[in-house]
Structure formats: structure tokens, C-alpha cells
Amino acid sequence: MKQMEVTILGQSYLLGCPEGGEIALLEAVGNVDREMSAIRDGGKVKARERIAVLAALNLAYALAGRPPAKVAATSAPVLNAGEIDIDGLIARLDQALGADGQLL
């Protein structure tokens, strides 16, 4: 297994990668970095852990093939086309995790 150093949200990670999987890994890293950067740049979320959870949720929904409007409607109120209530989603995550599992 090959190891590759990648950067996500300005932090370096050393990841294992099967031979021939370099392009797929770099594409995945790019997707994660773009998603996390977009959430951070939106200005409402500062904690890296929360940014990571929101990015993971967004990418999981995209992989599930659900259209963005349906994802937003099931996870948070729609504000404008393509925007969701990030603060509401964070509150729902904190509530679901309970006091012992809050992200921060």
C-alpha cells in the first residue's frame, strides 16, 4: 500500500492508498477540501469538527443521489435556492449527540 500526503483545510494528512488508486484518492480529497472550505468560508461555522461533520453529511447526501432541494428540505429549512440553515443543522446535531457527545 502506498502512502500519500494530502492537505485538507490547510492541514496535512498521510493517507494509505492502494496502488492505482492515487487519482481517485486525490479526487476524494479535493471534494472534501472544497466542501469543508465552502462551509468554513460561509462564516457561520468555525469549529473544524463541526465543519467536518457537515461536509461529511453533505457528501453522503450527494453520494446517495438525492437532489439538493430534497436534502435541504429533510435536514433544515430552505432559506434561498441552495442554502440551508447551518445553525439549525448544528443545533439538531448537538441535540442528537446529547450532552456527552457535543462536538464542542
N, C-alpha and C positions, 0 to 999 in steps of 0.2 A: 504494500500500500504506500502510495506516495503522500508526502505532506506538502501542503501549500500554505503560504502565509497570505492572508487576506485582510482587508480593512473594512469594518462596518461602523459607521457613525464615528469615524476618527479613531477607532480602537482596533489594534491588530489582533488577529487570531491565527493560530496554527491549526489547520484542519487536515484530517486524513481524507485521502481521495483515491479511489481505485484507478488503476491505470486506464487511460482513455476517457476518464470522467472529468477531466480538467475543464473543458468548455462548459459542461452542464453545471459544475460547481461554481464557476465564475459567473454564470448567468444567474444562478440562485442567489449568490452573494450580492450581485448587482440589484436584484429585485428587493432583497431585504434592506439593503442600504438605502435605496430610493424610497421605499415605504417608510422606513424609520426617519429619514431626513425630512420627508414631507410632513410627518406628524410633528416632529420637533420644530420645523420651520413655521408650522401653523400657530405656534406661540402659546397654545393652551396647556401643553403637557411638557414638563421639564424633566421629570424623573426617567432615567434610562430604562428602568424595569417596566414602567407603565408604557413607555414608547414601544418597547419590545413586545409586550403583550398585545397592544393594539395593532402593531404591524403583523404579528402572527395571526391574529383574528382576521384582519383584512386579507392577508394572503390565503388563508384557509378558505375563506368565503369565495375568493376568486378561483381557487382550485376546484371548488365544489361546482363551479359553473353557474352560480347564481348571479343574476343581473344585479348591479349595484343598487338600484332602486328598491328591490326586494330585500336585500341585505340591510339597507338603512332602515327600511320600514319595520323589520323584525328586531333590530338591535337598538335603535334610537330614533327619535323623531327627525323627520327631514326638515332642514332649515331652508336650503335652496337646492337647486339641482346639483347632486353630487356631494353635498355637505351633510354631515351628521353632527349631532350634539355630542362632542367628545367628552365634555364634563359629565353628561348624563350617563354615558357608557362607562366612564371611570367609576362613577358612583355605584352603578349596577355591579361592576366587577368587585369593588370593595365589599358591597353587601353580600355578594355570593361567597366571597372568601371568608367573611367573618372577621372578628377582631384579631384572631391569632394569625390569619393569613393575609392581612393587608399588605399591599405592595410597598407602602412606605408609612 
